[in-house]
Amino acid sequence: MYDESVRTTVTLTPQAEALVQAAMAESRRSFKDVVNDAIVAALAPTQTRAFRTQTHALGRFDPGREGFDLGPDKALALVGVLEDRELARKREMGK
């Protein structure tokens, strides 16, 4: 299965030993195979695909229409202004 092998001594923690023993019992594989597969699975580089999301047109931002002096890159600032206005409105209503 493996081209070259290296013999070494590894001291397992009780937790690691329990996991290896459980994997051996479940898969009926040898200690060597379980440990080698676990090392390769944990340390081998993984292939990843680029994550892409679909874009949607949200319309043009017109800061003058709402009385805001903000550019389109200031979405968080806009949300803050809107939230402040809503809190002030609720305070005036006694909520």
KAHU-V609371 format. One line per field, one symbol per residue. ss: DSSP state (H for helix, E for strand, L for the rest). phi: phi as a letter, one per 30 degrees, with the letter a starting at -180 (. if undefined). A space follows every 50 residues. Layout:
ss: ???
phi: ???
This chain:
ss: LLLLLLLLLLLLLHHHHHHHHHHHHHHLLLHHHHHHHHHHHHHLLLLLLL LLLLLLLLLLLLHHHHLLLLLLLLHHHHHHHHHHHHHHHHHHHLL
phi: .cdbbbdacbccdeddddddddddddchcdeeddddddddddcddcdbcd cbcdcbdcjdccdddciccbdddceddddddddedddddddddid
